[in-house]
Amino acid sequence: MLHRVIATYDVCISAEIHVLEPITPLDAVGVSASTLQWLDAWSKKAPTVLMGSIQVNPLGMGHDTGITRPHILVTIKPPNPWTSVAASAKATLTSACKPMFNAHKTQAGVQGSSLPVTAEPTPFVGILIGTVCGGPVNTPASLPVPLIPTQYSVFTGMTWGDIVAGFVNIVVDMAVTFLLGLAGKGLSRGNAVAEQVIGIAIPLVAALGKGLGINLDTSIDNPGRIVQQWIDGDGVTSDAKPGIRVFGFGAEGGGSAPGSGPRVVGPWSG
C-alpha cells in the first residue's frame, strides 16, 4: 500500500472542540487553519525538491509548525463575544501542528540528520486527518476535515509498524496534553488566572528556546518508534530518536549514527 508524502505547504484545516474552563465552564467549537510550514524556524524539513507539480520540502519526523496557528472559536454559552475572542486568542497563542505518521524506510536529510518522511496513511484518513493538526491545542482530537494537498504524485510505502507507531504517537501526545493540564491546575492552586498563565507559559517557553537555538520543550518525542521497531524487526533505524524532556532536560534513545546511543540531554543538547 502506498501513502502520500506530506509536504510543507499542504494546507491543514481542522474543526476543533475545546474545553475552556476556567475561561468558561462550557466548550467552544471552531476551526483552525494553516499550512504545515507555518513558522520556518520550527520546521524539520528536507531541502527543496520537486514533489509532484511544485517544489516543496518533504517533512521529517518531529516536524512542528509551532505556535500562532490561527484559530476562530465560538463559546457555546453564555453568548459573550469577548469570551469567544479570548478563547480564540489562547488557542492561537498555544497552538502546534505536527504529523504523527511516518515511513521509516523512506528517509530524508534534515538539518544534518536522517529522518523518516511523514506520510498520510490513506486507509486511515479519518484518524490521521483528525490528529495531524489536532491533538495540538488542549483538545484530545480534532474532527476530521480534509488535508488539502499541494502535490499529488509523491507516494511512499508504510509498514504495519509505521501505522501502529502513528497511533502510539497520538495516544501519548493526548496523554501529555492531559497531564500538562492537570499540572497547571495543581500549580495554580485553584486560581483561574494563574492556571491560564501556566497553560500559556509552557508553549511560550519552548518557543523562546527555539528562537534562541536551545531546546526547552516539555514533551515525549517519537515514542512510536520503539513499537515500530519491535513490530517490523528490520533493523532500519533513523535519527528520529524517542525521548522525554521537561523544559529541555531529559533523556533520548539512540539514532542511526555510530556512537549515538541513549544519552541524558539538556537544553543545549539539540
C-alpha positions as CSV (number, residue, x, y, z in Angstrom):
1,M,0.0,0.0,0.0
2,L,1.4,3.4,-1.0
3,H,0.8,6.5,1.1
4,R,1.1,10.2,0.2
5,V,4.2,12.1,1.5
6,I,3.2,15.2,3.4
7,A,4.8,18.4,2.2
8,T,5.5,21.8,3.8
9,Y,2.8,23.7,2.0
10,D,-0.1,21.2,2.5
11,V,-3.0,23.2,3.9
12,C,-4.4,21.8,7.2
13,I,-7.9,23.0,8.1
14,S,-9.1,21.4,11.4
15,A,-12.5,21.6,13.1
16,E,-12.0,21.6,16.8
17,I,-13.7,21.2,20.2
18,H,-12.1,22.9,23.2
19,V,-12.8,22.6,26.9
20,L,-12.0,26.1,28.1
21,E,-12.6,26.0,31.8
22,P,-12.0,28.2,33.7
23,I,-12.4,30.8,30.9
24,T,-15.9,29.4,30.7
25,P,-17.3,26.2,32.1
26,L,-18.6,25.3,28.7
27,D,-17.0,24.1,25.5
28,A,-16.1,26.1,22.4
29,V,-16.2,25.0,18.8
30,G,-14.4,26.4,15.9
31,V,-11.8,25.9,13.2
32,S,-8.0,26.4,12.8
33,A,-6.1,26.7,9.5
34,S,-2.5,26.9,8.3
35,T,0.0,25.3,6.1
36,L,2.2,22.7,7.6
37,Q,5.1,25.1,7.2
38,W,3.9,28.0,9.4
39,L,7.0,29.1,11.2
40,D,10.1,28.2,9.2
41,A,12.4,28.0,12.2
42,W,10.3,25.2,13.8
43,S,10.2,23.0,10.7
44,K,12.2,19.8,10.4
45,K,12.2,19.6,6.6
46,A,14.3,18.3,3.8
47,P,15.9,20.6,1.3
48,T,13.6,21.8,-1.5
49,V,12.9,19.1,-4.0
50,L,10.4,18.6,-6.8
51,M,7.4,16.8,-5.4
52,G,4.6,16.4,-7.9
53,S,3.8,19.7,-9.7
54,I,5.7,22.1,-7.4
55,Q,8.9,22.4,-5.5
56,V,8.3,21.9,-1.8
57,N,10.0,20.4,1.3
58,P,9.1,16.9,2.5
59,L,8.6,16.9,6.2
60,G,10.8,14.8,8.5
61,M,9.6,13.1,11.7
62,G,9.4,15.6,14.5
63,H,8.2,18.5,12.4
64,D,6.2,21.0,14.3
65,T,4.8,24.3,12.9
66,G,4.9,25.8,16.4
67,I,2.6,28.4,17.9
68,T,0.4,31.1,16.4
69,R,-1.7,28.9,14.1
70,P,-4.9,31.0,13.6
71,H,-8.0,29.8,15.4
72,I,-11.6,31.0,15.4
73,L,-13.6,29.6,18.3
74,V,-17.1,30.3,19.5
75,T,-18.2,29.5,23.0
76,I,-21.5,27.7,23.2
77,K,-22.9,29.8,26.0
78,P,-23.1,32.3,27.6
79,P,-23.4,34.4,24.5
80,N,-20.4,36.7,25.4
81,P,-18.4,37.7,22.3
82,W,-15.4,38.6,24.4
83,T,-15.3,35.0,25.8
84,S,-15.0,33.7,22.3
85,V,-12.3,36.2,21.4
86,A,-10.3,35.2,24.5
87,A,-10.7,31.5,23.6
88,S,-9.5,32.1,20.0
89,A,-6.5,34.1,21.2
90,K,-5.5,31.5,23.7
91,A,-5.8,28.6,21.2
92,T,-3.8,30.6,18.6
93,L,-1.1,31.5,21.1
94,T,-0.6,28.0,22.4
95,S,-1.1,26.0,19.2
96,A,1.0,23.5,17.4
97,C,0.7,21.2,14.5
98,K,2.7,18.0,13.9
99,P,2.2,14.9,11.8
100,M,2.2,11.7,13.7
101,F,2.7,9.1,11.0
102,N,6.0,8.5,9.1
103,A,7.6,6.0,6.8
104,H,10.8,4.8,8.5
105,K,12.2,3.2,5.3
106,T,11.9,6.5,3.4
107,Q,14.3,9.0,5.0
108,A,15.5,12.5,4.1
109,G,18.4,14.5,5.2
110,V,17.1,17.2,7.6
111,Q,19.5,19.6,9.4
112,G,22.3,17.0,9.3
113,S,20.0,14.2,10.5
114,S,18.4,11.3,8.7
115,L,14.7,11.5,9.5
116,P,11.8,9.4,8.2
117,V,9.4,11.4,6.0
118,T,5.9,12.0,7.3
119,A,3.2,10.4,5.2
120,E,-0.6,10.3,5.1
121,P,-1.7,6.7,5.7
122,T,-4.7,6.6,3.3
123,P,-6.5,3.6,4.7
124,F,-6.8,5.5,8.0
125,V,-7.5,9.0,6.6
126,G,-10.3,9.8,9.1
127,I,-8.0,9.2,12.1
128,L,-4.9,10.9,10.6
129,I,-6.8,14.0,9.5
130,G,-8.4,14.2,12.9
131,T,-5.0,14.3,14.5
132,V,-2.4,15.5,12.1
133,C,-3.3,19.1,13.0
134,G,-5.3,18.4,16.1
135,G,-4.0,17.0,19.4
136,P,-2.3,20.3,19.2
137,V,-4.3,22.6,21.3
138,N,-5.8,21.5,24.6
139,T,-8.1,19.0,22.7
140,P,-7.9,15.2,22.7
141,A,-8.7,15.1,18.9
142,S,-10.0,17.3,16.2
143,L,-12.9,16.5,14.0
144,P,-12.0,15.1,10.6
145,V,-11.5,17.8,8.0
146,P,-9.6,17.1,4.7
147,L,-5.9,17.9,4.5
148,I,-5.6,19.9,1.3
149,P,-2.5,18.7,-0.7
150,T,-0.3,20.9,-2.7
151,Q,1.1,17.9,-4.6
152,Y,-0.5,14.6,-5.6
153,S,2.1,12.3,-7.1
154,V,4.6,11.5,-4.4
155,F,4.0,8.3,-2.5
156,T,5.9,6.0,-0.2
157,G,5.4,2.6,1.4
158,M,4.5,2.3,5.1
159,T,4.8,-0.8,7.2
160,W,2.3,-2.0,9.8
161,G,4.9,-0.9,12.3
162,D,4.7,2.6,10.9
163,I,0.9,2.6,11.1
164,V,0.7,1.3,14.7
165,A,3.5,3.7,15.7
166,G,1.4,6.6,14.5
167,F,-1.4,5.7,16.8
168,V,1.0,5.3,19.7
169,N,2.3,8.8,19.0
170,I,-1.3,10.1,19.0
171,V,-2.2,8.5,22.3
172,V,1.0,9.6,24.0
173,D,0.5,13.2,22.7
174,M,-3.0,13.2,24.1
175,A,-1.8,11.9,27.5
176,V,1.0,14.5,27.7
177,T,-1.5,17.3,26.9
178,F,-3.9,16.0,29.6
179,L,-1.1,15.7,32.2
180,L,0.1,19.2,31.5
181,G,-3.4,20.4,32.1
182,L,-3.5,18.7,35.4
183,A,-0.1,20.1,36.3
184,G,-1.4,23.6,35.5
185,K,-4.4,23.1,37.8
186,G,-2.2,21.9,40.6
187,L,0.4,24.7,40.4
188,S,-2.3,27.3,40.1
189,R,-3.9,26.2,43.4
190,G,-7.4,26.9,42.1
191,N,-6.6,30.4,40.9
192,A,-8.3,30.7,37.4
193,V,-6.0,33.4,36.1
194,A,-2.8,31.6,37.3
195,E,-4.0,28.4,35.6
196,Q,-4.4,30.3,32.3
197,V,-0.9,31.9,32.7
198,I,0.7,28.5,33.3
199,G,-1.1,26.9,30.4
200,I,0.2,29.6,28.1
201,A,3.7,29.8,29.6
202,I,4.7,26.2,28.7
203,P,4.5,26.5,24.9
204,L,5.8,30.1,25.0
205,V,8.9,28.9,26.9
206,A,9.5,26.3,24.2
207,A,9.0,28.9,21.5
208,L,11.5,31.3,23.2
209,G,14.0,28.5,23.4
210,K,13.8,27.7,19.7
211,G,14.3,31.3,18.9
212,L,17.5,31.2,20.9
213,G,18.6,28.0,19.4
214,I,18.1,25.8,22.5
215,N,15.5,23.1,23.3
216,L,13.1,24.0,26.2
217,D,10.4,21.6,25.1
218,T,8.2,19.7,27.6
219,S,7.2,16.6,25.7
220,I,7.5,12.9,24.9
221,D,9.1,12.6,21.5
222,N,8.6,9.8,18.9
223,P,7.5,7.0,21.3
224,G,6.0,5.1,18.4
225,R,9.5,4.4,17.0
226,I,10.1,1.8,19.8
227,V,6.9,0.0,18.9
228,Q,7.6,0.3,15.2
229,Q,11.0,-1.4,15.5
230,W,9.5,-4.1,17.7
231,I,6.8,-4.9,15.1
232,D,8.9,-4.7,12.0
233,G,12.2,-6.0,13.3
234,D,14.0,-5.0,10.1
235,G,16.9,-3.2,11.7
236,V,16.3,0.1,9.8
237,T,17.0,2.9,12.2
238,S,16.9,6.7,11.9
239,D,17.8,9.9,13.8
240,A,14.2,10.3,14.9
241,K,15.0,9.4,18.5
242,P,12.5,8.5,21.2
243,G,12.9,10.7,24.2
244,I,11.3,12.7,27.1
245,R,12.0,16.3,28.1
246,V,10.8,18.6,30.8
247,F,11.8,22.2,29.9
248,G,14.7,20.7,27.8
249,F,16.0,18.3,30.4
250,G,15.5,14.5,30.0
251,A,16.8,11.5,28.0
252,E,16.6,10.2,24.5
253,G,17.3,6.9,22.7
254,G,19.9,6.2,20.1
255,G,20.0,7.3,16.5
256,S,21.4,5.7,13.4
257,A,24.9,7.2,13.5
258,P,27.7,5.3,15.3
259,G,28.1,6.4,18.9
260,S,24.6,8.0,19.0
261,G,23.3,5.7,21.8
262,P,21.0,6.6,24.6
263,R,22.0,9.7,26.5
264,V,20.9,12.3,29.0
265,V,20.0,15.6,27.3
266,G,19.7,19.2,28.3
267,P,18.5,22.4,26.6
268,W,21.8,22.7,24.7
269,S,21.9,19.1,23.6
270,G,20.0,19.8,20.4
